[in-house]
Amino acid sequence: MTQQEMVTINAELRDVAKTKTMYSLRKKGYIPAVIYGKGHDNVNLTLSSKEFMKQYKSGSLSAHVIELNISGKK
């Protein structure tokens, strides 16, 4: 797979939080997210809404593999 086909988005790990904390994250410009799958523990993340929207508006997210850089680990 070439670099042109892969999009990297930076993310940070976060603790599970209540609704008030989620609202606070969104107000600060972050998106609370969760990665989940069969046979794996859920991973709670925070993404930069600015970075995500830049990729979304460019159309990069619809036809490419998304690689998450979570606290320095891919």
Sine and cosine of phi, psi and omega as CSV:
sin_phi,cos_phi,sin_psi,cos_psi,sin_omega,cos_omega
0.00,0.00,0.75,-0.66,-0.03,-1.00
-1.00,0.07,0.26,-0.97,0.01,-1.00
-0.89,0.45,-0.48,0.88,0.00,-1.00
-0.91,0.41,-0.44,0.90,-0.04,-1.00
-1.00,-0.01,-0.13,0.99,-0.05,-1.00
-0.90,-0.43,0.71,-0.70,0.04,-1.00
-0.92,-0.39,0.75,-0.66,0.02,-1.00
-0.95,-0.30,0.76,-0.65,0.06,-1.00
-0.85,-0.53,0.75,-0.66,0.03,-1.00
-0.99,0.16,0.62,-0.78,0.01,-1.00
-0.57,-0.82,0.32,-0.95,0.06,-1.00
-0.81,-0.59,0.57,-0.82,0.10,-1.00
-0.93,0.36,0.52,-0.85,0.05,-1.00
-0.62,-0.78,0.36,-0.93,0.09,-1.00
-0.99,0.17,0.44,-0.90,0.10,-1.00
-0.90,0.44,0.73,-0.69,-0.11,-0.99
-0.75,-0.66,0.21,-0.98,0.03,-1.00
-1.00,0.07,0.13,-0.99,-0.05,-1.00
-0.83,0.55,-0.64,0.77,-0.02,-1.00
-0.88,0.48,-0.63,0.78,0.00,-1.00
-0.93,0.36,-0.62,0.79,0.04,-1.00
-0.88,0.47,-0.68,0.73,0.04,-1.00
-0.88,0.48,-0.68,0.74,0.01,-1.00
-0.89,0.45,-0.67,0.74,0.04,-1.00
-0.87,0.49,-0.72,0.69,0.00,-1.00
-0.89,0.45,-0.63,0.78,0.00,-1.00
-0.90,0.43,-0.52,0.85,0.02,-1.00
-0.99,0.11,-0.02,1.00,0.05,-1.00
0.99,-0.10,0.41,0.91,0.01,-1.00
-0.88,-0.48,0.40,-0.92,0.06,-1.00
-0.92,-0.39,0.86,-0.50,0.12,-0.99
-0.97,0.26,0.70,-0.72,-0.05,-1.00
-0.63,-0.78,0.31,-0.95,0.04,-1.00
-0.68,-0.74,0.72,-0.69,0.15,-0.99
-0.97,-0.25,0.77,-0.64,0.02,-1.00
-0.59,-0.81,0.37,-0.93,0.03,-1.00
-0.15,-0.99,0.33,-0.94,-0.03,-1.00
-0.88,0.48,0.79,-0.62,0.04,-1.00
0.99,0.12,0.09,1.00,-0.01,-1.00
-0.78,-0.62,0.51,-0.86,0.11,-0.99
-0.95,0.31,0.49,-0.87,0.07,-1.00
-0.92,0.38,0.58,-0.82,0.03,-1.00
-0.86,-0.52,0.89,-0.45,0.00,-1.00
-1.00,0.01,0.77,-0.63,-0.09,-1.00
-0.77,-0.64,0.25,-0.97,0.16,-0.99
-0.78,-0.63,0.78,-0.62,0.02,-1.00
-0.91,-0.42,0.50,-0.87,0.11,-0.99
-0.96,0.28,0.85,-0.53,-0.01,-1.00
-0.91,0.41,-0.54,0.84,0.02,-1.00
-0.90,0.44,-0.74,0.68,0.01,-1.00
-0.91,0.42,-0.69,0.72,-0.01,-1.00
-0.89,0.46,-0.73,0.69,-0.03,-1.00
-0.91,0.41,-0.55,0.84,0.06,-1.00
-0.87,0.49,-0.73,0.69,0.02,-1.00
-0.92,0.38,-0.65,0.76,-0.02,-1.00
-0.89,0.45,-0.74,0.67,-0.02,-1.00
-0.92,0.39,-0.48,0.88,0.02,-1.00
-0.98,0.22,-0.19,0.98,-0.02,-1.00
0.99,0.10,0.10,1.00,-0.07,-1.00
-0.92,0.38,-0.45,0.89,-0.13,-0.99
-0.99,0.16,-0.37,0.93,-0.11,-0.99
-0.99,0.17,-0.49,0.87,-0.11,-0.99
-0.82,-0.57,0.30,0.95,-0.06,-1.00
-0.76,-0.65,0.32,-0.95,0.12,-0.99
-0.97,0.23,0.72,-0.69,0.01,-1.00
-0.98,-0.20,0.85,-0.53,0.05,-1.00
-0.96,-0.28,0.80,-0.60,0.04,-1.00
-0.99,-0.11,0.74,-0.67,0.12,-0.99
-0.98,-0.19,0.99,-0.11,-0.10,-1.00
-0.99,-0.16,0.96,-0.28,-0.01,-1.00
0.77,0.64,0.66,0.75,0.03,-1.00
1.00,-0.01,-0.14,0.99,0.03,-1.00
-0.96,-0.29,0.71,-0.70,0.02,-1.00
-0.99,-0.12,0.00,0.00,0.00,0.00
